[in-house]
Amino acid sequence: MGDFREATWIALGLLARFDVTLGSIVGLSLAVSLAAVVIAACVGLPAGVALAICRFKSRRIIVLLVNALLGLPPVVVGLATYLMLSPAGPLGRFGLL
């Protein structure tokens, strides 16, 4: 319990002093998150609109698949993505990690 209390006080001290390193870490994290949201919105919003408006042969199957994928925990999706991008994975030769 002492380690947790000490870490909490250190973190509060960094926040109170407006630490530059902490600010750059938070800024980078926010920039990456914002970029991910923009990319996902650019892909997902048109795809969702098309799936909702357009009528085509395999629409029911795609809606079923999309709904099933929405039930996956984010940790499973993250692990699968990491395994795809790892050096032993199918996209590892591109060096994206």
Jmol script that loads the backbone (N, CA, C; Angstrom):
load data "model"
ATOM      1  N   MET A   1       0.818  -1.187   0.000  1.00  0.00           N
ATOM      2  CA  MET A   1       0.000   0.000   0.000  1.00  0.00           C
ATOM      3  C   MET A   1       0.859   1.248   0.000  1.00  0.00           C
ATOM      4  N   GLY A   2       2.051   1.169   0.577  1.00  0.00           N
ATOM      5  CA  GLY A   2       2.948   2.313   0.630  1.00  0.00           C
ATOM      6  C   GLY A   2       3.437   2.722  -0.741  1.00  0.00           C
ATOM      7  N   ASP A   3       3.687   1.738  -1.614  1.00  0.00           N
ATOM      8  CA  ASP A   3       4.141   2.054  -2.970  1.00  0.00           C
ATOM      9  C   ASP A   3       3.064   2.795  -3.755  1.00  0.00           C
ATOM     10  N   PHE A   4       1.819   2.379  -3.577  1.00  0.00           N
ATOM     11  CA  PHE A   4       0.717   3.039  -4.272  1.00  0.00           C
ATOM     12  C   PHE A   4       0.561   4.478  -3.792  1.00  0.00           C
ATOM     13  N   ARG A   5       0.675   4.674  -2.496  1.00  0.00           N
ATOM     14  CA  ARG A   5       0.552   6.024  -1.927  1.00  0.00           C
ATOM     15  C   ARG A   5       1.695   6.908  -2.422  1.00  0.00           C
ATOM     16  N   GLU A   6       2.894   6.350  -2.440  1.00  0.00           N
ATOM     17  CA  GLU A   6       4.058   7.118  -2.909  1.00  0.00           C
ATOM     18  C   GLU A   6       3.917   7.471  -4.393  1.00  0.00           C
ATOM     19  N   ALA A   7       3.478   6.519  -5.203  1.00  0.00           N
ATOM     20  CA  ALA A   7       3.290   6.780  -6.632  1.00  0.00           C
ATOM     21  C   ALA A   7       2.212   7.836  -6.855  1.00  0.00           C
ATOM     22  N   THR A   8       1.161   7.802  -6.040  1.00  0.00           N
ATOM     23  CA  THR A   8       0.096   8.799  -6.151  1.00  0.00           C
ATOM     24  C   THR A   8       0.627  10.194  -5.845  1.00  0.00           C
ATOM     25  N   TRP A   9       1.425  10.316  -4.813  1.00  0.00           N
ATOM     26  CA  TRP A   9       1.987  11.628  -4.468  1.00  0.00           C
ATOM     27  C   TRP A   9       2.946  12.125  -5.546  1.00  0.00           C
ATOM     28  N   ILE A  10       3.725  11.231  -6.120  1.00  0.00           N
ATOM     29  CA  ILE A  10       4.640  11.630  -7.204  1.00  0.00           C
ATOM     30  C   ILE A  10       3.840  12.119  -8.408  1.00  0.00           C
ATOM     31  N   ALA A  11       2.778  11.385  -8.748  1.00  0.00           N
ATOM     32  CA  ALA A  11       1.941  11.771  -9.888  1.00  0.00           C
ATOM     33  C   ALA A  11       1.270  13.117  -9.636  1.00  0.00           C
ATOM     34  N   LEU A  12       0.756  13.323  -8.432  1.00  0.00           N
ATOM     35  CA  LEU A  12       0.127  14.604  -8.119  1.00  0.00           C
ATOM     36  C   LEU A  12       1.138  15.746  -8.145  1.00  0.00           C
ATOM     37  N   GLY A  13       2.364  15.458  -7.723  1.00  0.00           N
ATOM     38  CA  GLY A  13       3.417  16.473  -7.785  1.00  0.00           C
ATOM     39  C   GLY A  13       3.748  16.852  -9.225  1.00  0.00           C
ATOM     40  N   LEU A  14       3.815  15.860 -10.112  1.00  0.00           N
ATOM     41  CA  LEU A  14       4.071  16.146 -11.527  1.00  0.00           C
ATOM     42  C   LEU A  14       2.948  16.980 -12.132  1.00  0.00           C
ATOM     43  N   LEU A  15       1.719  16.662 -11.763  1.00  0.00           N
ATOM     44  CA  LEU A  15       0.587  17.441 -12.268  1.00  0.00           C
ATOM     45  C   LEU A  15       0.597  18.864 -11.722  1.00  0.00           C
ATOM     46  N   ALA A  16       0.937  19.024 -10.458  1.00  0.00           N
ATOM     47  CA  ALA A  16       0.936  20.350  -9.836  1.00  0.00           C
ATOM     48  C   ALA A  16       2.034  21.248 -10.411  1.00  0.00           C
ATOM     49  N   ARG A  17       3.174  20.646 -10.785  1.00  0.00           N
ATOM     50  CA  ARG A  17       4.293  21.434 -11.328  1.00  0.00           C
ATOM     51  C   ARG A  17       4.185  21.658 -12.822  1.00  0.00           C
ATOM     52  N   PHE A  18       3.155  21.095 -13.461  1.00  0.00           N
ATOM     53  CA  PHE A  18       3.006  21.170 -14.924  1.00  0.00           C
ATOM     54  C   PHE A  18       4.292  20.694 -15.606  1.00  0.00           C
ATOM     55  N   ASP A  19       4.694  19.475 -15.259  1.00  0.00           N
ATOM     56  CA  ASP A  19       5.935  18.893 -15.778  1.00  0.00           C
ATOM     57  C   ASP A  19       5.908  18.837 -17.311  1.00  0.00           C
ATOM     58  N   VAL A  20       6.998  19.295 -17.936  1.00  0.00           N
ATOM     59  CA  VAL A  20       7.074  19.368 -19.401  1.00  0.00           C
ATOM     60  C   VAL A  20       7.043  17.975 -20.025  1.00  0.00           C
ATOM     61  N   THR A  21       7.762  17.034 -19.439  1.00  0.00           N
ATOM     62  CA  THR A  21       7.786  15.671 -19.980  1.00  0.00           C
ATOM     63  C   THR A  21       6.402  15.033 -19.910  1.00  0.00           C
ATOM     64  N   LEU A  22       5.747  15.209 -18.789  1.00  0.00           N
ATOM     65  CA  LEU A  22       4.388  14.678 -18.646  1.00  0.00           C
ATOM     66  C   LEU A  22       3.450  15.328 -19.655  1.00  0.00           C
ATOM     67  N   GLY A  23       3.599  16.621 -19.863  1.00  0.00           N
ATOM     68  CA  GLY A  23       2.778  17.334 -20.837  1.00  0.00           C
ATOM     69  C   GLY A  23       2.987  16.823 -22.246  1.00  0.00           C
ATOM     70  N   SER A  24       4.248  16.528 -22.596  1.00  0.00           N
ATOM     71  CA  SER A  24       4.508  16.009 -23.945  1.00  0.00           C
ATOM     72  C   SER A  24       3.954  14.596 -24.113  1.00  0.00           C
ATOM     73  N   ILE A  25       4.012  13.800 -23.068  1.00  0.00           N
ATOM     74  CA  ILE A  25       3.454  12.443 -23.129  1.00  0.00           C
ATOM     75  C   ILE A  25       1.937  12.501 -23.292  1.00  0.00           C
ATOM     76  N   VAL A  26       1.294  13.349 -22.507  1.00  0.00           N
ATOM     77  CA  VAL A  26      -0.159  13.491 -22.600  1.00  0.00           C
ATOM     78  C   VAL A  26      -0.549  14.058 -23.967  1.00  0.00           C
ATOM     79  N   GLY A  27       0.216  15.039 -24.452  1.00  0.00           N
ATOM     80  CA  GLY A  27      -0.070  15.617 -25.767  1.00  0.00           C
ATOM     81  C   GLY A  27       0.051  14.600 -26.883  1.00  0.00           C
ATOM     82  N   LEU A  28       1.097  13.773 -26.855  1.00  0.00           N
ATOM     83  CA  LEU A  28       1.268  12.739 -27.866  1.00  0.00           C
ATOM     84  C   LEU A  28       0.144  11.714 -27.799  1.00  0.00           C
ATOM     85  N   SER A  29      -0.238  11.339 -26.583  1.00  0.00           N
ATOM     86  CA  SER A  29      -1.331  10.380 -26.426  1.00  0.00           C
ATOM     87  C   SER A  29      -2.635  10.937 -26.980  1.00  0.00           C
ATOM     88  N   LEU A  30      -2.912  12.203 -26.717  1.00  0.00           N
ATOM     89  CA  LEU A  30      -4.123  12.823 -27.246  1.00  0.00           C
ATOM     90  C   LEU A  30      -4.080  12.951 -28.764  1.00  0.00           C
ATOM     91  N   ALA A  31      -2.907  13.260 -29.315  1.00  0.00           N
ATOM     92  CA  ALA A  31      -2.778  13.384 -30.768  1.00  0.00           C
ATOM     93  C   ALA A  31      -2.999  12.046 -31.460  1.00  0.00           C
ATOM     94  N   VAL A  32      -2.434  10.983 -30.907  1.00  0.00           N
ATOM     95  CA  VAL A  32      -2.615   9.650 -31.491  1.00  0.00           C
ATOM     96  C   VAL A  32      -4.080   9.222 -31.389  1.00  0.00           C
ATOM     97  N   SER A  33      -4.697   9.478 -30.241  1.00  0.00           N
ATOM     98  CA  SER A  33      -6.106   9.124 -30.061  1.00  0.00           C
ATOM     99  C   SER A  33      -6.999   9.899 -31.016  1.00  0.00           C
ATOM    100  N   LEU A  34      -6.729  11.183 -31.185  1.00  0.00           N
ATOM    101  CA  LEU A  34      -7.526  11.995 -32.097  1.00  0.00           C
ATOM    102  C   LEU A  34      -7.353  11.526 -33.541  1.00  0.00           C
ATOM    103  N   ALA A  35      -6.127  11.196 -33.924  1.00  0.00           N
ATOM    104  CA  ALA A  35      -5.893  10.684 -35.281  1.00  0.00           C
ATOM    105  C   ALA A  35      -6.629   9.365 -35.503  1.00  0.00           C
ATOM    106  N   ALA A  36      -6.631   8.495 -34.504  1.00  0.00           N
ATOM    107  CA  ALA A  36      -7.343   7.227 -34.626  1.00  0.00           C
ATOM    108  C   ALA A  36      -8.844   7.440 -34.754  1.00  0.00           C
ATOM    109  N   VAL A  37      -9.385   8.385 -34.013  1.00  0.00           N
ATOM    110  CA  VAL A  37     -10.817   8.665 -34.091  1.00  0.00           C
ATOM    111  C   VAL A  37     -11.179   9.235 -35.456  1.00  0.00           C
ATOM    112  N   VAL A  38     -10.356  10.143 -35.981  1.00  0.00           N
ATOM    113  CA  VAL A  38     -10.628  10.739 -37.297  1.00  0.00           C
ATOM    114  C   VAL A  38     -10.570   9.675 -38.392  1.00  0.00           C
ATOM    115  N   ILE A  39      -9.558   8.818 -38.357  1.00  0.00           N
ATOM    116  CA  ILE A  39      -9.445   7.761 -39.372  1.00  0.00           C
ATOM    117  C   ILE A  39     -10.620   6.793 -39.268  1.00  0.00           C
ATOM    118  N   ALA A  40     -10.969   6.402 -38.041  1.00  0.00           N
ATOM    119  CA  ALA A  40     -12.096   5.480 -37.860  1.00  0.00           C
ATOM    120  C   ALA A  40     -13.408   6.110 -38.311  1.00  0.00           C
ATOM    121  N   ALA A  41     -13.579   7.404 -38.060  1.00  0.00           N
ATOM    122  CA  ALA A  41     -14.807   8.078 -38.487  1.00  0.00           C
ATOM    123  C   ALA A  41     -14.872   8.188 -40.005  1.00  0.00           C
ATOM    124  N   CYS A  42     -13.734   8.464 -40.633  1.00  0.00           N
ATOM    125  CA  CYS A  42     -13.706   8.573 -42.098  1.00  0.00           C
ATOM    126  C   CYS A  42     -14.044   7.242 -42.769  1.00  0.00           C
ATOM    127  N   VAL A  43     -13.699   6.153 -42.131  1.00  0.00           N
ATOM    128  CA  VAL A  43     -14.004   4.834 -42.692  1.00  0.00           C
ATOM    129  C   VAL A  43     -15.381   4.349 -42.228  1.00  0.00           C
ATOM    130  N   GLY A  44     -15.655   4.491 -40.929  1.00  0.00           N
ATOM    131  CA  GLY A  44     -16.848   3.901 -40.346  1.00  0.00           C
ATOM    132  C   GLY A  44     -18.150   4.612 -40.660  1.00  0.00           C
ATOM    133  N   LEU A  45     -18.130   5.937 -40.687  1.00  0.00           N
ATOM    134  CA  LEU A  45     -19.377   6.658 -40.944  1.00  0.00           C
ATOM    135  C   LEU A  45     -19.930   6.394 -42.348  1.00  0.00           C
ATOM    136  N   PRO A  46     -19.131   6.509 -43.403  1.00  0.00           N
ATOM    137  CA  PRO A  46     -19.685   6.174 -44.719  1.00  0.00           C
ATOM    138  C   PRO A  46     -20.099   4.708 -44.837  1.00  0.00           C
ATOM    139  N   ALA A  47     -19.327   3.818 -44.235  1.00  0.00           N
ATOM    140  CA  ALA A  47     -19.687   2.393 -44.291  1.00  0.00           C
ATOM    141  C   ALA A  47     -21.001   2.139 -43.546  1.00  0.00           C
ATOM    142  N   GLY A  48     -21.190   2.780 -42.399  1.00  0.00           N
ATOM    143  CA  GLY A  48     -22.425   2.614 -41.650  1.00  0.00           C
ATOM    144  C   GLY A  48     -23.628   3.189 -42.381  1.00  0.00           C
ATOM    145  N   VAL A  49     -23.429   4.351 -42.998  1.00  0.00           N
ATOM    146  CA  VAL A  49     -24.523   4.954 -43.774  1.00  0.00           C
ATOM    147  C   VAL A  49     -24.882   4.058 -44.952  1.00  0.00           C
ATOM    148  N   ALA A  50     -23.871   3.561 -45.638  1.00  0.00           N
ATOM    149  CA  ALA A  50     -24.128   2.675 -46.781  1.00  0.00           C
ATOM    150  C   ALA A  50     -24.844   1.400 -46.348  1.00  0.00           C
ATOM    151  N   LEU A  51     -24.442   0.858 -45.212  1.00  0.00           N
ATOM    152  CA  LEU A  51     -25.083  -0.358 -44.714  1.00  0.00           C
ATOM    153  C   LEU A  51     -26.526  -0.102 -44.275  1.00  0.00           C
ATOM    154  N   ALA A  52     -26.782   1.102 -43.774  1.00  0.00           N
ATOM    155  CA  ALA A  52     -28.139   1.421 -43.322  1.00  0.00           C
ATOM    156  C   ALA A  52     -29.075   1.776 -44.474  1.00  0.00           C
ATOM    157  N   ILE A  53     -28.558   2.428 -45.505  1.00  0.00           N
ATOM    158  CA  ILE A  53     -29.412   2.937 -46.583  1.00  0.00           C
ATOM    159  C   ILE A  53     -29.529   1.962 -47.748  1.00  0.00           C
ATOM    160  N   CYS A  54     -28.414   1.435 -48.175  1.00  0.00           N
ATOM    161  CA  CYS A  54     -28.397   0.602 -49.387  1.00  0.00           C
ATOM    162  C   CYS A  54     -28.984  -0.779 -49.109  1.00  0.00           C
ATOM    163  N   ARG A  55     -29.676  -1.293 -50.077  1.00  0.00           N
ATOM    164  CA  ARG A  55     -30.223  -2.656 -50.008  1.00  0.00           C
ATOM    165  C   ARG A  55     -29.485  -3.500 -51.042  1.00  0.00           C
ATOM    166  N   PHE A  56     -28.865  -4.577 -50.593  1.00  0.00           N
ATOM    167  CA  PHE A  56     -28.155  -5.474 -51.496  1.00  0.00           C
ATOM    168  C   PHE A  56     -28.278  -6.892 -50.992  1.00  0.00           C
ATOM    169  N   LYS A  57     -27.789  -7.812 -51.775  1.00  0.00           N
ATOM    170  CA  LYS A  57     -28.054  -9.238 -51.572  1.00  0.00           C
ATOM    171  C   LYS A  57     -27.592  -9.766 -50.198  1.00  0.00           C
ATOM    172  N   SER A  58     -26.374  -9.495 -49.817  1.00  0.00           N
ATOM    173  CA  SER A  58     -25.827 -10.078 -48.581  1.00  0.00           C
ATOM    174  C   SER A  58     -25.844  -9.095 -47.413  1.00  0.00           C
ATOM    175  N   ARG A  59     -26.760  -8.142 -47.422  1.00  0.00           N
ATOM    176  CA  ARG A  59     -26.823  -7.127 -46.383  1.00  0.00           C
ATOM    177  C   ARG A  59     -27.080  -7.731 -45.002  1.00  0.00           C
ATOM    178  N   ARG A  60     -27.981  -8.674 -44.909  1.00  0.00           N
ATOM    179  CA  ARG A  60     -28.308  -9.275 -43.609  1.00  0.00           C
ATOM    180  C   ARG A  60     -27.105  -9.979 -42.993  1.00  0.00           C
ATOM    181  N   ILE A  61     -26.326 -10.649 -43.825  1.00  0.00           N
ATOM    182  CA  ILE A  61     -25.135 -11.343 -43.322  1.00  0.00           C
ATOM    183  C   ILE A  61     -24.105 -10.338 -42.825  1.00  0.00           C
ATOM    184  N   ILE A  62     -23.925  -9.251 -43.552  1.00  0.00           N
ATOM    185  CA  ILE A  62     -22.954  -8.230 -43.149  1.00  0.00           C
ATOM    186  C   ILE A  62     -23.409  -7.553 -41.855  1.00  0.00           C
ATOM    187  N   VAL A  63     -24.701  -7.256 -41.725  1.00  0.00           N
ATOM    188  CA  VAL A  63     -25.217  -6.668 -40.486  1.00  0.00           C
ATOM    189  C   VAL A  63     -25.001  -7.628 -39.321  1.00  0.00           C
ATOM    190  N   LEU A  64     -25.237  -8.903 -39.530  1.00  0.00           N
ATOM    191  CA  LEU A  64     -25.008  -9.905 -38.497  1.00  0.00           C
ATOM    192  C   LEU A  64     -23.528  -9.953 -38.099  1.00  0.00           C
ATOM    193  N   LEU A  65     -22.640  -9.927 -39.074  1.00  0.00           N
ATOM    194  CA  LEU A  65     -21.198  -9.945 -38.810  1.00  0.00           C
ATOM    195  C   LEU A  65     -20.749  -8.692 -38.062  1.00  0.00           C
ATOM    196  N   VAL A  66     -21.241  -7.526 -38.487  1.00  0.00           N
ATOM    197  CA  VAL A  66     -20.875  -6.272 -37.816  1.00  0.00           C
ATOM    198  C   VAL A  66     -21.362  -6.288 -36.368  1.00  0.00           C
ATOM    199  N   ASN A  67     -22.585  -6.726 -36.139  1.00  0.00           N
ATOM    200  CA  ASN A  67     -23.099  -6.802 -34.772  1.00  0.00           C
ATOM    201  C   ASN A  67     -22.306  -7.788 -33.922  1.00  0.00           C
ATOM    202  N   ALA A  68     -21.881  -8.895 -34.499  1.00  0.00           N
ATOM    203  CA  ALA A  68     -21.065  -9.861 -33.755  1.00  0.00           C
ATOM    204  C   ALA A  68     -19.709  -9.264 -33.401  1.00  0.00           C
ATOM    205  N   LEU A  69     -19.111  -8.527 -34.331  1.00  0.00           N
ATOM    206  CA  LEU A  69     -17.803  -7.916 -34.065  1.00  0.00           C
ATOM    207  C   LEU A  69     -17.893  -6.816 -33.016  1.00  0.00           C
ATOM    208  N   LEU A  70     -19.041  -6.145 -32.918  1.00  0.00           N
ATOM    209  CA  LEU A  70     -19.209  -5.115 -31.900  1.00  0.00           C
ATOM    210  C   LEU A  70     -19.214  -5.706 -30.493  1.00  0.00           C
ATOM    211  N   GLY A  71     -19.475  -6.996 -30.382  1.00  0.00           N
ATOM    212  CA  GLY A  71     -19.478  -7.648 -29.081  1.00  0.00           C
ATOM    213  C   GLY A  71     -18.112  -8.114 -28.611  1.00  0.00           C
ATOM    214  N   LEU A  72     -17.098  -7.996 -29.464  1.00  0.00           N
ATOM    215  CA  LEU A  72     -15.753  -8.422 -29.063  1.00  0.00           C
ATOM    216  C   LEU A  72     -15.146  -7.447 -28.065  1.00  0.00           C
ATOM    217  N   PRO A  73     -14.485  -7.950 -27.044  1.00  0.00           N
ATOM    218  CA  PRO A  73     -13.788  -7.052 -26.118  1.00  0.00           C
ATOM    219  C   PRO A  73     -12.613  -6.362 -26.829  1.00  0.00           C
ATOM    220  N   PRO A  74     -12.355  -5.098 -26.495  1.00  0.00           N
ATOM    221  CA  PRO A  74     -11.246  -4.375 -27.133  1.00  0.00           C
ATOM    222  C   PRO A  74      -9.888  -5.047 -26.937  1.00  0.00           C
ATOM    223  N   VAL A  75      -9.713  -5.748 -25.823  1.00  0.00           N
ATOM    224  CA  VAL A  75      -8.435  -6.418 -25.585  1.00  0.00           C
ATOM    225  C   VAL A  75      -8.204  -7.507 -26.629  1.00  0.00           C
ATOM    226  N   VAL A  76      -9.244  -8.228 -26.998  1.00  0.00           N
ATOM    227  CA  VAL A  76      -9.119  -9.287 -28.009  1.00  0.00           C
ATOM    228  C   VAL A  76      -8.752  -8.683 -29.357  1.00  0.00           C
ATOM    229  N   VAL A  77      -9.397  -7.575 -29.714  1.00  0.00           N
ATOM    230  CA  VAL A  77      -9.092  -6.918 -30.983  1.00  0.00           C
ATOM    231  C   VAL A  77      -7.662  -6.387 -30.978  1.00  0.00           C
ATOM    232  N   GLY A  78      -7.244  -5.788 -29.874  1.00  0.00           N
ATOM    233  CA  GLY A  78      -5.874  -5.286 -29.771  1.00  0.00           C
ATOM    234  C   GLY A  78      -4.839  -6.396 -29.856  1.00  0.00           C
ATOM    235  N   LEU A  79      -5.104  -7.509 -29.209  1.00  0.00           N
ATOM    236  CA  LEU A  79      -4.184  -8.647 -29.263  1.00  0.00           C
ATOM    237  C   LEU A  79      -4.105  -9.212 -30.672  1.00  0.00           C
ATOM    238  N   ALA A  80      -5.241  -9.337 -31.341  1.00  0.00           N
ATOM    239  CA  ALA A  80      -5.239  -9.833 -32.720  1.00  0.00           C
ATOM    240  C   ALA A  80      -4.484  -8.880 -33.648  1.00  0.00           C
ATOM    241  N   THR A  81      -4.674  -7.589 -33.452  1.00  0.00           N
ATOM    242  CA  THR A  81      -3.952  -6.602 -34.271  1.00  0.00           C
ATOM    243  C   THR A  81      -2.455  -6.689 -34.019  1.00  0.00           C
ATOM    244  N   TYR A  82      -2.070  -6.805 -32.755  1.00  0.00           N
ATOM    245  CA  TYR A  82      -0.644  -6.929 -32.435  1.00  0.00           C
ATOM    246  C   TYR A  82      -0.055  -8.191 -33.065  1.00  0.00           C
ATOM    247  N   LEU A  83      -0.768  -9.289 -32.985  1.00  0.00           N
ATOM    248  CA  LEU A  83      -0.257 -10.530 -33.569  1.00  0.00           C
ATOM    249  C   LEU A  83      -0.133 -10.429 -35.090  1.00  0.00           C
ATOM    250  N   MET A  84      -1.046  -9.700 -35.719  1.00  0.00           N
ATOM    251  CA  MET A  84      -0.955  -9.512 -37.175  1.00  0.00           C
ATOM    252  C   MET A  84       0.271  -8.670 -37.543  1.00  0.00           C
ATOM    253  N   LEU A  85       0.597  -7.679 -36.698  1.00  0.00           N
ATOM    254  CA  LEU A  85       1.691  -6.753 -37.008  1.00  0.00           C
ATOM    255  C   LEU A  85       3.035  -7.200 -36.452  1.00  0.00           C
ATOM    256  N   SER A  86       3.058  -8.200 -35.568  1.00  0.00           N
ATOM    257  CA  SER A  86       4.321  -8.655 -34.974  1.00  0.00           C
ATOM    258  C   SER A  86       5.207  -9.267 -36.054  1.00  0.00           C
ATOM    259  N   PRO A  87       6.496  -9.333 -35.820  1.00  0.00           N
ATOM    260  CA  PRO A  87       7.408  -9.874 -36.833  1.00  0.00           C
ATOM    261  C   PRO A  87       7.064 -11.286 -37.300  1.00  0.00           C
ATOM    262  N   ALA A  88       6.437 -12.089 -36.452  1.00  0.00           N
ATOM    263  CA  ALA A  88       6.054 -13.445 -36.847  1.00  0.00           C
ATOM    264  C   ALA A  88       4.708 -13.478 -37.555  1.00  0.00           C
ATOM    265  N   GLY A  89       3.978 -12.368 -37.549  1.00  0.00           N
ATOM    266  CA  GLY A  89       2.654 -12.331 -38.149  1.00  0.00           C
ATOM    267  C   GLY A  89       2.698 -12.090 -39.648  1.00  0.00           C
ATOM    268  N   PRO A  90       1.537 -12.139 -40.290  1.00  0.00           N
ATOM    269  CA  PRO A  90       1.491 -11.984 -41.740  1.00  0.00           C
ATOM    270  C   PRO A  90       1.886 -10.594 -42.236  1.00  0.00           C
ATOM    271  N   LEU A  91       1.735  -9.562 -41.414  1.00  0.00           N
ATOM    272  CA  LEU A  91       2.122  -8.218 -41.829  1.00  0.00           C
ATOM    273  C   LEU A  91       3.434  -7.769 -41.196  1.00  0.00           C
ATOM    274  N   GLY A  92       4.138  -8.708 -40.565  1.00  0.00           N
ATOM    275  CA  GLY A  92       5.388  -8.380 -39.880  1.00  0.00           C
ATOM    276  C   GLY A  92       6.502  -7.925 -40.779  1.00  0.00           C
ATOM    277  N   ARG A  93       6.497  -8.378 -42.031  1.00  0.00           N
ATOM    278  CA  ARG A  93       7.593  -8.017 -42.951  1.00  0.00           C
ATOM    279  C   ARG A  93       7.599  -6.527 -43.309  1.00  0.00           C
ATOM    280  N   PHE A  94       6.473  -5.835 -43.048  1.00  0.00           N
ATOM    281  CA  PHE A  94       6.413  -4.396 -43.346  1.00  0.00           C
ATOM    282  C   PHE A  94       7.003  -3.546 -42.242  1.00  0.00           C
ATOM    283  N   GLY A  95       7.283  -4.124 -41.081  1.00  0.00           N
ATOM    284  CA  GLY A  95       7.914  -3.397 -39.966  1.00  0.00           C
ATOM    285  C   GLY A  95       7.041  -2.272 -39.411  1.00  0.00           C
ATOM    286  N   LEU A  96       5.768  -2.512 -39.250  1.00  0.00           N
ATOM    287  CA  LEU A  96       4.859  -1.462 -38.790  1.00  0.00           C
ATOM    288  C   LEU A  96       4.877  -1.264 -37.277  1.00  0.00           C
ATOM    289  N   LEU A  97       5.398  -2.226 -36.524  1.00  0.00           N
ATOM    290  CA  LEU A  97       5.464  -2.051 -35.069  1.00  0.00           C
ATOM    291  C   LEU A  97       6.634  -1.187 -34.680  1.00  0.00           C
TER     292      LEU A  97
END
end "model"
wireframe off; spacefill off
backbone 0.3
color backbone group
